[in-house]
């Protein structure tokens, strides 16, 4: 679809809520579509990353708690999240210890590596035509607007 061109004066009056919502929906849809080509979803990717950052493992409740803020309607309701954990266990990408903590297996690390390769290509596609400076400037503006609205300023 061709991008409609607006003047700067027109864009200055566009609603930020519309464009942030449209961007979120389009980006999440694209990422999920690309992850599904590998037989996973973005929630799988997020879980594998959470476990990578927590080598001692996380319980089901801890993973759900850590990832809850990222669960938007486009990503999936947090109440459906246990199905992702069950799928990772069935794939043997995640193991559960006697203490109930979930950790990555060698197969899980290998799966995560395959997804990471695809994620690099996804990011490159989404950032096509956008310089790092433009990207940083956009994020700074969005963070300021988020702060002005009383929202969080951290990931």
Buried (B, 14 or more C-beta within 10 A) or exposed (E): EEEEEEEEEEEEEEEEEEEEEEEBEEEBEEBBEBBEEBEBBBBBBBBBBBBEEBEEBBBBEBBBEBBEEBBEEBBBEBEEBEEBBEBBBEBEBBBBEEEEBBBBBEBBEEBBEEBEEBBEEBEEEBEEEEEEEEEEEEEEEBBEEBEEEEEEEEE
